[in-house]
Amino acid sequence: MSAELLQKIGLNKSEAKVYLVLLEMGSSTTGPLMSKAKISSSKIYGILDRLMEKGLVSFIIQAKTKYYQASSPETILDYLQEKEEWLLQQKNEIIKFIEEQKN
């Protein structure tokens, strides 16, 4: 899977990079993740939060330390399904708006 493909489906460049690095690493704290993905400490938590909102990253706590891990690539299909449903809803609202404007 490439970062370009992930960007085409709605992830930004940093999100795609972090997801792929986590997928490769399996599980990681933020330190090694920042090093390998070449992401600054000021940005890593925001990126991880957005990936968690999208269902593509989760974390576990072991010995009071957070370990982040990428969800399986199959989860990307769930993410796409949610985006598709949202777009369909937006389309229906626009159609309704257009019809109201005709009256």
N, C-alpha and C positions, 0 to 999 in steps of 0.2 A: 504494500500500500504506500502511496506517495503523499507527501505533504500537499502537492498540487491538487490531488483528488479531494483531500479533506478540505482544502480551501474552496473548491468548487461547490461543496455541499454546505458551506456556511461557517466554517471555522476560520479564524484569522491565522496569519502566518505563525505567530507565537503559540497559539492553541494547538495547531497541527503539529508543530515541532515537539511540544511538551507531551502530547498524547503519544506520538510515535516513540519518543525516548522512554516514556513509562512502559509502553508496550514491550519494548526491548529489554528494559531493566527488570520488569516484573513487579517490583515493589521498591519504593525508595523514600527516604526522607528528603526534605527540600535541598539540603546541601549538595549531595551528589547529583541530584536532578538539575539544579541550577548550573553546575559545572558542565555536565554532559550536554545539556540543551543550550548552554551559553545564554542564559536568561538571568537578568539581575535580580537581586533579592527584593528590590522594590516592586517588581512586576510579577514575581512567581505566584504569590498568593492570590492575586486577582485572576490570573490565568487559570489556576487550579479551581477557584470558585466558579468561574464560568464553565469550565469543563464538567464540574460536578453538577451544575444546574442543567447541563445538557445530557447528563446521565453517562458521561464517557469516562469519568474518574470517580473513584471512591477512596476512602481511607479507613485504616484501622489504627487503633492505639495499642502499642505494646510498650510496656515499661515507661509509661507517661510520654511516649514519643509517637508522633503521627507518621504513619507510613502510607504513602499514596500509591495507588495502583490503577492502571488503565483497565477499563471494562473491556470485555471481549469485543473483537471487531463486529460481531453480530449485533451488538448494541447500536451500532451506527445505523442499522436498518430501522430500529425503533425511533431513533432521533429523526431520521428522514420521514418516517410515517407521521410523527408529530408535526413536522414542518409542513408536510403535504396537507394534513387536516387543517392546520392554521391557515394556509394559503387558500384552501377551498372555502373556508369560513369568510375570509376577507373578500374573496371573489363574489360570494353570495351577497354580502353586504353592499358591495359596489353595484351589483345588478339591481338590488332593491332600491338603492339611492337613485340610480338612473331611471328606473320605472316611476319613482315618485316625482322626479323632475319633469317627466313627460306629461303628467296630469296637471 
